[in-house]
Amino acid sequence: MLESTTIAAIATPLGRGGIGMIRLSGSEALTIAKKLSSREVIKPRFAHLCAWKDAAGEVIDSGILLYFPNPASYTGEDVVELQGHGSPVLLHALLQRCFALGAVAAEPGEFTRRAVEQGRMDLSQAEAVIACIDAATERAAKQALRHLSGEFGLKIEALMGRLTGIVAHVEACLDFPEEEIPDLFLHDLQEQLQQELLQPMQKMLLSSTFGERLFSGVTIAIVGAPNVGKSSLLNALSGRDRAIVSDIAGTTRDVLEIDFEVQGIPIRLVDTAGMRETTDSIEKEGVRRAKQAADLADVVIFLVDASDKRTWHYDAHYDIRLINKSDLFQKIPDDIKNDRCVSATTGQGIADFMVYLGEYLGASDTSGEDVFITSARHRQAIQTSEQLILKTLPMLLSEEQLDLAALSLRQAWTSLGAILGIGDVEHILDRVFSEFCIGK
């Protein structure tokens, strides 16, 4: 990518639509817009109704032209938006005309990458752009918007600021080796690292599993013997009559999936064939697929029939044992009374189990909800910084190791800086923006 070039791309989704938009960014964006529209004057931040013409003067399309001069634009460069009709044919013709006038095709994420490089946003905010696009639930969207506003970045900046102050104190001790360093001073530095850095980091890391699940989602497989009510449970949890329910054992022969959400976490619920020995070749394949689904799932619910002891035990790994058909008993047998109980057909206990499932997955009440770590990259960077600081603590008790302590703390600072795109992070930029769509 060359910053001197002017890039152009279709910024609306592929396919037909009421409106289609082309975005240009770069030093020649305004010049291209004037040539397209035959306008000598284009006012900043003013909606101009105009027609865009080809080299022969024929109208390609008409619509709204907007101009955002640098540096107060999305990318920090001159930006022009052409909002026309959402015909793929018209958009393609208009884009080709932009190329003929000097623009080049934008690469995936190049508009947002330029925004980062021009200081319009930090790297964590840039990642929040794609998180906003990909958010599958309202709770995830709210977290993405908070990251985009810079709230998460400010927390990282605060940690880096505290770390900078501590490094400065350690460096001062190294710069004046003839001065005696009081033990109390070094203990104070240890205490600062513990309270001002490690504790906030560890609190952030506690939320990371749930935060990442908000965007990556969770796959839950329901397994168990035939006719324990797996399909009925899938229907009850998802609130949709999706799976065929029958008293005949072995009705489900294949894996059936359905998407819904639990307390903001996207869930892919998988109904599987009943686990049993069989000579039926089709059912045998269903059992194989059921085992495979369980192996690949993040969470396995082992469903049992409260009225049939033969279904109570399962020799493979599961995370939650759930008792179905609890309405058939006034008293649950002692063997299973400590497990969660539901009746998938009557709905008894389903609401309580949904609350429990949310808690199991790390969800909590949204009132006063903090901003979470929502990215594996961010979590790994904070974990690396945490480990470096932990490594530093004993070094501060030895004047001979203060130089190593300073080096370790600088590395911890660099790890946090990578979250915001500070330092030598070109390889990180390449990886992050490769996941973006063209036009963003």
N, C-alpha and C positions, 0 to 999 in steps of 0.2 A: 504494500500500500504506500503510495506517495502522497504526502499531504498537499502538494502543489496541484494535484489533479482535482477536477470537479467530478463527483460521482453522482450517478442517477440510478434509481430503481423504482419498481412498482412497490408501494408500501401497503397496499390492501391485499387481502387473501386472494388466492387464485380462484377463478371461476366468475360467473356472472353475478352482478350486484347492482344496486341502485347507484352507488357512487364508487369510483375508482380513483386512486391518488398516486401520483408520481412525485417523488421527493428528490431534490437536487441539493448538494452541499459542496461548497468550494468557492474559490475566488471568481470563477466564471459563471456562477449560478445566475446572477442577475443579468449578465450579458445574454446568456442563452434564453432567459425568460423574455427579454425585450425582443429578441429576434423571433421567437415563437409567436408572440402576441402582437408584434408591430407597434408596441407602445414605447414611447421615448421616456416617459416618466412612470415609474412604479413606486408608489408610496409604501413605506414600511408598515407592516401590520394593518393593512387595509385590504379589504376583499374587493378585488377587481374582477368584474364580469367581462370575459373576453373570449375570443376564438383563437385557437392555435392552428398555425398553417404549416404546410409542407414547403419544400424548396420551390415548388411551382406556384405557390400562393393559394393552393386549394386548402379548404378547411379540413383539418383532421378531426377535431372535436371542439366543443365549447364548454366553459365552466368557470370556476373560481380560481384566481391566481393570488397567492399570498407570498409576501416576501419578508423574511426575518434577517435583518443585517447582523453581522458579527459585532461584538462577541455575545450579544444577548439572544442566542438561538440555541436550539437543541444541541447542535454539534460544536458551537462556539465559532463556526464559520458562517459565511453567507448561506442562507437556506431558502429555497423556493419550493413551494408546494403547488402542484397542479391538480385541482380536484375536478375531475370530469365524470363522464358516464362510466359505469362499471362493466363495459363490454371488454372482454379480453383482447378482441381484435383492435379496438380503438386504443386501448392502453398500450398494446405492443407497438402500434404505429407511432404513437406519440413518444414512446421511449426511444424508438429507433431514430426519430427526428432529433431528440436530445443528444444521442450519440453522434449523429452527423454534425451537430453544432459544437462538438468538442468535449462532451461529457464521456466518462467511461463507466462501465458497469460496476456497481458496488458489490463488494464481497459480503458474505454473511456477517451481520453485526457491525459493518464498517461505520455506519452512522453513529452508533453508540460508542464504538471504539474511539472515534474522533472526539466525541464528547469527553471521554476519559482523558485522552491525550491533551485536550485543550483546557482541562481543569474544570469542565462544567459539572462533572460528577466523579466520585471515586469508583473504584472497581466493584466494591460491594453494592453500590447503587446500580451499576450497570448490570450486574447479575440479577438484581431485583426487577429489572425491566422484563427479562425473559420469565422470571418467576410470576410476574403479574399476568403475562400472557398465558402461562401454563397452569395457573391456579385452578384447581378443580372444585374447590369449595369456597364459601364465603369467608370462612375463618382463615384459610390459606391466603386468599386475596388481601385480606386486611393486614396480615403479616408482611406480605410482599410490598404493599404500599408503605408500611412503616419503614421497611428497609430502603425503599426508593426515596423516601423523604430524608434519609440520612441518619435516622435515629440509631440504627445499629452501628453505623460508621462512627458516630460521636462517642459511643461506648468504647470502641476500639481505640479511638484517638485519645480518650481519657486514660486508658491503660498505658498507652505508649508514652503519654506525658509524664505519668508517675514513674515509669521505668526510666525515662530520660533523666529525671531528677536524681534517681538512685545511682545510675551509671555515673553521673557527674560527680557525685560524692566519692565513689570508688576511684574514679580517675584522679580526683584531687589528692587522695591518699597516695596514689602512685607518683604524682608529680612532685610531692614533697616528702621523699623517703626519710629525710633527716628528722622530720617531726614524729613524735611518738603518738601513735593512734590509740586513743582510749578504748578499752574493751567495750565500755558501755555504748560508744558510738557504733561499733560494728554490730552489737546486739540490736541497737535501734534500727539499723539497716535491715537486719533479718526480720524484725517485727514489721517494718514497712512492707517488705516483700510479701510477708504472710497476709497481712490485713488488706493492703491496698491493691495487691495483684493476684495472689493465689486464691484468696477467698472469692473475689468477684469472678475470676476465671472458672473456678470449680462450680459456682452457682450457674454460670452460663452453660457449662458443659452438661449439667444435670438436665437441662431442657432440650439438649440437642437431639436426643432420640425422637422425642415427640415432634420437635420442630422439623426435622428431616422427613418424618412420616407425613406431615401436612402436605408435602409436595411429592414425595415418592410413592405414598400410599402403602397399604398393607394388603397382602394376599392371605386370606383365611380359608383353609380347607376343612370341610366337615366330613369326618370319617366315622365308620362304625359298621356294625353288622347289618345285614339286609333287614328292611322293614322296621328300623328303630325310629324313623321319622326324619331322616336327613333332608328330604325334599320339602317336607312340611316346614322344617326349621328355616330353610332357605327362603321360602315364601313369607314366613312370619317375620324374619329379621329384615328382609328387604322391603316388606310392605307391598309385594307384587305377587300375583298368582302366575309365577313363571314356570315352576317345575311341576311335572305330572305327578299326582299323588294317588297311590293305590294301595290296597291291602295286600296285593300280591307281591311277595318278596322278589327282589331282583328287577323291579320295574326300571330303575335307573341303570342303564348300561354304559353310558358315556359320561364324561365330565361336563357339567353345566356351570357356567359362570354368570354372575350378575354383579353390577356395580351399584353401590350406594355409599352413604357416609355415616360415620359415628362420631359425633361431637367435632365435626370439622375434618376428620381424617378420611380420605378416600379409601373405601374398602372394596376389594374384589373378592366376593364370596364364591367359593367353589363347592358345588354339590358333587359327590362321587358315588360310584357304584358300591354296593354293600360288600364288605370284606368277608369272604368265605371261600372254602374249597369248592370247586365246581368242575364238571367235565364239559360244560357248555362252552364252546370256543369263543362265542361272542361275549358271554359274561366274563370269561377268563381274561379277555382283553380289557374289559371294563375294570376288573380288579387291578390289573397291572397299571392301568392309567390312574386309578385311584391312589395307588401307592406312590406313583411318580408325582402326582399333584401334592400329596402330603409331604414328600421330600423337598419339593420346591417352595412350599408355602412358608410364610413368615410365622404364622400361628396355625396350630392344628387343634380343632375342637373334636374331641372324641365323644360322640353322642351315644347314649345307652338308653335302653328301654327299662323303665322302672319296674315293669311287671315281668321281665324275663332276665333271670340271673345269668343266663348264658351270654348275654351281650355286655356284661359289666367289666370284662377284662380284655385288654388289648396288649399284645406283646411288643408293639412298636412305640416310638416316641410320640407323645402328644403334650400339648400345653395346658389345655383346659378339658376336664371331664364334665360333661353336661348331662343331667338326667332329664329325659323326656317322658311324656305321658304321666307326669306327676299327678294329674287329675284322677288317675285310676286308683290312687291310694289316699286314705285319710292320714296315714302315717308312713313316712318314708323309711324303708329298712335301714338298720344301723350301718350296714356295709357302705351305703352311699349317702347317708344323711348330711354329711359335711360338704357335699358337692352342690353346685348350683342346680336348681330344679326349674323346669318349665313344662308347659303343655303347648306344643306347637300348634295343635288344632284349636284349642280354646283361647289361646293367647295368654293364659295364666303365666306370670313370671317373666314374660318376654321384655316388658319395659324395664324391669329391674336388671335383667341380664344385659340389656343394652347399656345401662349405666355402668355396670361392672366391666363390660368389655371396653368401654371408653377409658375407665380407670386403668385397666390392665395394659392398654396401649399407651398410657402416659398422659391422656387428656385430663384437663382440669377445668374448673369454672373459669369462664372468660372474664369475669369482673376483675378489673385491675390487672389484666394480663400484661406481662412484660413482653418486650421484643425478644424473639428466640433466635438461636442459631438454627438456620434452615438449610444449610449447605454443608455437605461432607468436607468440602475444601476448607471452609471456615473452621469447622470443628477440628480438623487435622492441624491447621495452623495454630489454633489456640492450645491444643494438646502438646504440640511441639514446644511452644513457648513455655507452657506450664512445666514440662519436664526439664527444660533448661534452667528455669528458676529454681526448681527443687534441687537440681544438681549444684546450683550456686550456693545454697544456704550454708552447707558446712565449710565451703571455701572462705566465707567471710570471717570465720573464726581463726584463720591463719593468715598473717601478714604476707607470708611467702607465696600464698596462692591468690592474692588479690588481683594479679594480672590475669589469671585464668578466670577469676570471677567476673572481671570486667568484660572479657571476651565472651563468656557465656551469656551475660546479660545483653550485650550488643546483638548476639545471635537471636535471643528471645525477642528483642525489639524488631529485628528484621523479619522474623516469622509473623509477628502481628502486622507489620507494614505490608506484607504480601497480600493481606486481606483487602487492603485499600488500594493496592496497586502501587505502593511506594517502594522504591529500590529497583534492582535489576530483575524485573518480572516479565520480560518479553515473552518467555516461554509460557508463562501463566496466561498472558493476554491471548496468545494464539489458541490455547486450549479453551478458554472461556468463550471467546467470540466464535469459535467454530460451531458452537451449539445454537447460535442465533439464526433467525430466518433472514433472508435477503430483504432489504428495505427497512431494517431496524438497526 
